[in-house]
Amino acid sequence: MKTEIVHLSQIQVNGANPRKISDTKFDKLVNSILVLPKMLELRPIVVDNTFVALGGNMRYRALTAIADMDENEIKSRLADIRDFQKKTTAEQDYLVEYWLRWKDKPTAQIIKATELSEDEQREFIIKDNVGFGEWDMDALANEWDEKDLDDWGLDVWQNKEWEEGNKSGGTNSAPANTSLNDRFVVPPFSILDTRKGYWQERKKKWRELIGDMGESRNDTLIQSPEIKYKDLYQRTRQHREELGISFKEYLDKYVPDDVKEHEAGKILSAGVSLLDPVMAEIVCRWFGLENCKTFDCFAGDSVFGYVSAYLGNDFTGIELRPEQVSLNNERVEGMTARYICDDGQNVARHIAPASQDLLFSCPPYFDLEKYSDLENDASNQDSYEDFIKILENAFKSAVTCLKDDRFAVIVVGDVRDKSMGFYYDFCGDIKRIFKEAGMPLYNEIILIETGASTALRASRYMETRKVAKMHQNILVFYKGNTKEIKKTFKKIEYASEDLELFRVDSGNEPAGTEETV
């Protein structure tokens, strides 16, 4: 039997293959192939005479998934893989170029099992997926990196409580069937790491539940059809030149709506920043009360309102853009959440004084993203000074709506002056605004974000000695007497196994690192 190279479209998935794979394991398989394509030469897909896959169904599915990715998705995916990060710049560039070339003509290595009878083919399908050996755990522990093994899809050193269905254990990767109603614990430290397995698993479940992909912001953030349908624009260039028509005319005459929606979704999912739902959940659980009233004067997408209402709270959001308000209200219909279309500076017109239990907001980051052309849109101001004045008016008004002995949580990130490159000290201005409103800073938490395309941008940034930013700041303010916190807020209980998970290198901490209360 000899190996052949065929177009990917010639291969057919075997619907009778009983082998299944979880979403998490499938993602790891895709990553494994992306970073080591030579593996496909060593393990070709086995097909019958009609090109139905007998062995390698999952590798075929992974290749199909890669073929559907656009250039940005491939780069972002690679940048997040630890094995890719270990490579030299030249090796990284080669991998990116390899997959971009491959996408132009997707192929796969195959072997035809022409010598097998029908019964032998059925036998082969099972035997190809059976593992007869066992891992030498001591050798794995001593000679291999645990994170590498996890990235490569090998399940080792799993907490047996998880395997038995007990959700009380604290492992780095929660099982795929974890429910949002299960007790979920994030280490109560000043750094939240969104890259962790437990975080990503929970985030995926929230995203599926909420369904918000930033649709209403598509036309404000991405206006050019050449960008909105980037892959389509590149693929149809020759055809358009032959027809002698513009890209807009081509879209109107030759591209069905469902195709345009699919193509736009690729850019939208990668180009629109959405609130992290796990972070929203943590804010509610740590700094809110049970069945409390929450609000936001710069509501934006539907994530916080949905999460807050899902957890049993009432939520009121003020949002300037009518299309966003309409979409948000559709998404939270039937829940204890509502969105009002108005300027965030007018929050006190809609919410009674001293009536709310938690203020949460993730305001615009000045001109980092422009959300609309409205004159009073904070992201549409000519100067940083005008921008910060809008936030000051809104937040000082919002503080009057908050009860005493309550928290305000504001998510921000410093932005640069595009002309000079200096930071504006956005975080410092927010701290000043709340302190002037009678709410000094109580906690500052760093939210570490996934690398995505940051690694690919880093070398370009360093040309001007800018460091690529991979975090946001969660600023927690308190209104009232801090001695009342224990009386007002219920104690959060952590199980002993959770505390062990959170334990740092006991006895090895530098002197003076413990906070004195």
N, C-alpha and C positions, 0 to 999 in steps of 0.2 A: 504494500500500500504506500503510495507516495503522496506527499503534501502538495496541495494546490492553493492558489490564491484566487478567490472569486469575489465578485461584488457582493456587498452585504445583503442587498435586496434579494439575492438568489436563495438565501438560506431561509428556511421556515422553522418557526418555533414548534417544538413538539408538545402539543396540548395534552398528550397522554403521559408525560413525564410526571411522576408522583413527587418529585423533589421540589420543596418550597424554600423560600428564603425571606427573612424579615426585611423590612425597609432599611433598618440600621445595617444589617449585614450586606445588603445589596449596595448601599452607599459605599461601604468599605471595599467591596469588590470593584466598583467603578473607580474609586481612588487608586486601588492597587494596579489596575490596568493602565490608568492615566500616567502613573509615575514609573511603570515598568512595562512598556508595550512589548518588549522582547519576550515576556512570559507567554504571549500569544503564539509565538513561533515554536516555543517548546511544548505548548499544550494546544494543538490545533483542535478545532471543533470537528467532531465526528458526525458525519451525515450518512443517510441512506441514498439510494439511487435517485430519489426525488428531492434531495437536498433538505429533508427534514432532519433536524438535529437529534442525534441519539445521545451524544455526550457533549456537554458544553452549552446547554440551554442558557444558563445564567450568564456565561461569558458573552453569548450572542445578545442577550437582552442588555447587558452592560454596554456593549459596542453600539447598539441601537440608541441607547440613552445618550452616549457621547456624540453620536451623529446628529442628534437633535439639539445639542448645545450650540449657542452662538460663541463668537470669539471671546467676549467678556466672561461668559460663564466658564469656559475652559480655563482661562487665565485665573479667574477667581478661585475656581475649584482647586487648581494646582497650587496656588499660593497658600491654601489652607492645609495642605498635606505636609506632615512633618518630614517625610522622606524627600519631598521636593525642596523644602527649606534647607536641608543638609547639603544639597548639591551646589556646585559652583555656578556662577552667573552664566557661564558658557553652556553648562549642562542644562540649566533651566531654560535658556533661550532655545536650545536644540529641541527640548521636549515640546515647548509651545509651538515652534515651527513645525515639528513632526505632526502634531495633531491638527493643525490648521491645514497642512497639505493633505492629510488623510481625509479630512472632512470634505474636500473637493471631490474625492472619489473613494468613499468608504469601502474597505475590503476586509476580508478575514481569511485566515489560514484554515484549510479544511483537510480532512482525510475521509475518503469514501469507504464505507464498510461494505464493499461489494461482495466480499466473500462470506458474509454472515447470512444465514437463513433468517426468515421472519421470527422464528422462535428464539434464535440466538441473538437477534437484535433486541428483543424484549428482555432477555437475560442480561445483555450488556448494559441496558439502561439502568438496571438495579445495581449490578456489580460495580459499575463506574462510580456510583455514589456511596458505596460502602467503604468505611474505614475499618480495617481489621486490627490495626495496631493501637498502642496507647502511648501517650506522651510521657517522656521521662521528665517529671516535674523538677527534679533537682537540677538536671542539665539546663532546662529552660530558665530556671531562676538564676543560675550561676553564670550562664553564658549569653543570655539574650536580654535585651531591654524590654521591660514590661509594657511600656507605651508602644513600642514597635509591634510587639505581638498583638496588642489590642487593635492597633491600626490595621494590621494585616488580617484581622478577623478571627484570631484564635482566642477562644474562651478559656482563660486560665485564672485560677485564684478567685473564682466567683464566690460570693457569699451564698452559702447553701440555703439560707433563709429565703433569698430571692427565688432560688430554683424551686422551693417548696411553696411558693406563692405568698410568703409572709412579707408584707410591704413595710414592715417596721424597721428593716435594716437600712443602713446608710452606705450605699455603694456609689462608685463614680459613674456607673452607667446603669440607670434604672431599666427594668425590663420593658419591652415594647408595649405590654398591656397595662402599664401603670395608668391609673385613673386620676382625673383632676380632683376627685373627691378624696383621694388618698392623702395621708399626712405627708407634706412635702417640706423638707428642711434645707435651707441654704445657710452655710456658716455665717454666724452673726458678726462678721468682721467688716472692716472699712473698705474691703476690696471684694467686689462681686465679679466673678469670672464667667462670662457668657459662653466661653469656649468649652466648658466642662460638659461631659456626656449627659449628666442628669439635667443640666440647664437646656441643652439643645433638644433633648427628648421631650421635655415639658413644653418648650416653646413651640415645637411642631404641633403638639396636641392643641394648644391654644389657637394657633394659626388656623388649623383645620376647623375648629369650633367657631371662631369669629368670622373667618372668610374675608377679611379686609386686606386687599392687595394694593390699596392706594389708588383705586380707579378714578376717583373724582379729581385727583391731582395730576393725572396724565396729561391733560391738555394745558395745564399751567406750567408744568415742569418741562415737558417735551412737546414743543409746538411744531417743529420741523418734521414733515413726513419722511424725509431722508434719514432722520435719526430715529423717529418713532418706528419705522419699518426698515431698520438698517440692513438686516440680512437680505430682505426682499429686494431692497434697492441695489445691492451688490449683485445678487443672482440674476436680476432681470436686465442688467445694463446692455448686454449684447442684443437682446430681443427688442428693447426700446429703441436702440440705435437703428435696427433694421426697420422698425415701424415708423421711426421719425417722430415720436411723441414724447412729451414730458413724463416724469415719474407720476405726477398727480393724475394726468390723463390715463396712464397705464393702470393706476390703482382703481380709478372709476370704471374702466371698461373691462379689465381682465382679471381682477382679483376679487374673489368672493368675500363677503363680510366675515365669515368664520375664519378664513385664512388671515385676514387683516387683524382680527382679534387675537389670534394665536401669536402672530408675529409681534404685535404691540405688547403682548404679555411678557415676552422675553425681556424687552427693554424695561418695562414697568417694574417687574419684580426685582431687577438689578439696580434701577435708577432712582427709586423713591424710598426715602427713609421713613420707616414706620416705627412706632413705639414698641419696645420689647414687652410682650405681655407677661413674661415671667417677672420682670422688674416691676410692672404694674401690680402684679399679685403680691409681691413682697412688700411694696409700699402700703397696700391695704392691710396686710396681716401685721406688719410691724408698727405702723404709725396711725392706723385707724382703730375704730372700735367695732364691736359686733353690731350689725344692723344699723350702721351709722349713715350720716348724710355727707356725701362727698361732692366736690365741685371743681371745675377747671374753667378759667377765664380765657384760655387759649387752647380750646379743646382739640382742634385738628382732627385726626382720624378717630375711629370709633373704639380703639383698643381699650383705653382706660375705662371708659363708660361701660363697655361690655363686661370687662373683668370685674369691676366694682359691683355691678348689678348681679353678676353671676355669683359673687360671694355673699350676696344678701343685703347689699347696701342700696341706698338711693343715690342717684347721680344726676347732676345738672351741669351741662357743658355749654359754654358760650363760644360760638364759632362765627367768624365773619362771612365765610363763603357759603352762599345758599345751596350750591350743589353738594357741598360736603355735609351740610346740615341735613339735607334731604336723604342722602345715602346713609348717614349715621342713624337717623331715626328709623329708617327701614330695617337696619341691621339689629337694632335693640327693641324692635316692636314687641310688645308684650312683656318687656322687662321693666324694672324700676329705674329706668334711665331716660333722660330726655335731652335734646339738643335745641338750643335757642339761637336763631340767627341774629346776631348783633355784634357790635364792637366790644371787645373784652374790657375796654375802658368803662363800659356801661354796666358792668356786672352787678353793681349794687341796685340797679333799677329792677332786676329780676329776682334777686335773692335777698331775703330779709336780713337785717343786721343780727349778728351773733346767733345765727341759726344753723351753722354748718360745723361738722366734726373733723373734716380733713380737706385741706386745699392741696391739690396736686396739679402741676402744670409742666409741660415741656414746650416753652415758647419758641418762636422762630429764632434761628441763629443768625440774625441780621440778614445779610445778603447771600448766605450760603445756599439757600433755596428760596426762590421767589414763588410765592403761592398764588398771587393774583395781581391784577393791575389796579385794584382798589386803592384810593388815596390813603385810607386809614389802615391799610395792611402794614403791619410792622415790618414785613420782609420787603416792602416796596418803598422804603424811605431813601431819600437822597444822601443822608448822612447818618453816621452812627449815633450822633447826639439826638437826632429826631427819633430814631429807632428806640433808644433806651428810654426816652421820655414817655413813649407810648406804654412800654412795659412798666415804668414807674407808676403811671396813672392807674393802670389796670391792677397791679399787684397791691398798691396801697389801698385801693378801693376794696379789693378782695379780702384783705386782712380784716376789714370792718364786718365782713359777713361771717367770720370765723368765731366760734365760741372761745371763751378763755380756757386755758389748759388744753390746747389742741396744737397739732402739728401742721406745718406747711412743707411740702416736699417739691422742690423745683429741680428739674433736670436741665442742665446747661453744659456747654462746652465752649471753651475760648475759640474765637475766630480771628483770622488775620485780616489786617488792612491789605486789600488786594494791590494797592499801589506801592506800598513800602514793605509789606511782609511782616510788620510788627503785630503782636497780639493787642487787641483792644482792652483786655482785662474784663471781659464780659462777666466772668464768675465774680470778680471783685465788685462790679456794679450791682449785681443781684444781691450780694451780701449786704452792701450799703443800703439798698432800697428797703430790705426787710428789717434791718436794724433801725432805720429811721421810722419804720412803721410800728416799732415796738416788738419785733420778733428777731432776737439775735440768733446767730448760727449755733446750732446744737450738735449736729453731726455733719461730717462731710464724707461721702462714700464715693469710691472710684468704681465705675462700671467699665470693665475691660471688654472690648468688643472683638468679634472674630476678625482675623487678619484680612480675609477676602482679598481685595486687590492691593492692600497696603504694602505687602512685601514687594509687589511689582513696581510700586511708586517710590519706594524708599530710596533707591539709588538716584533717581531723578531729583528727589527732594534734596539730597545731600550735595548736589551741585551748588546750591546756595546755603548749605549747612542748616537746612530745616529738618527737624525730626518729624517723621510721619506719626501723627497722633492716632492712638488706638484706644482712647478712653473718653468717657464723658463723666461729668461731675454731678452727683446727686446731693444737693444741698438740703439739709433738714433744719427747719427753723421751728422755734417753739414760742407760743403766746401764753404767758402766764407764769406761774410759780413752779419751777422745776421740782420742788418738793412734793407737789401734788401728783406727779406722774405715776408713782406707785399706787396711789389711791384710785386714780382714774383708769389706768390701763392694766388689764389682766396680765398676770405673769405668763410668759411664754415658756412652756415646759419642753425640755429636750431630754430624750432618752439617753441612757448611759452610753449606748453604742454610737449615738450621734456625737456626744461630747468627745468620745475617743477619736472619731473621724476628724473633729475640729482641732484636736490636740496638736500643737506645734512641738518642736524639739524641746521638750521639757528639760530645764536645767541648762540649756545652751543659748538662751536668749541673752542679748547684750544687756548689761545693767542699765536700768533706767527706762526700759521699754514698757513697763507696766503702768497703766493709767491709774492715777490716784483719784478716788471719788471723794 
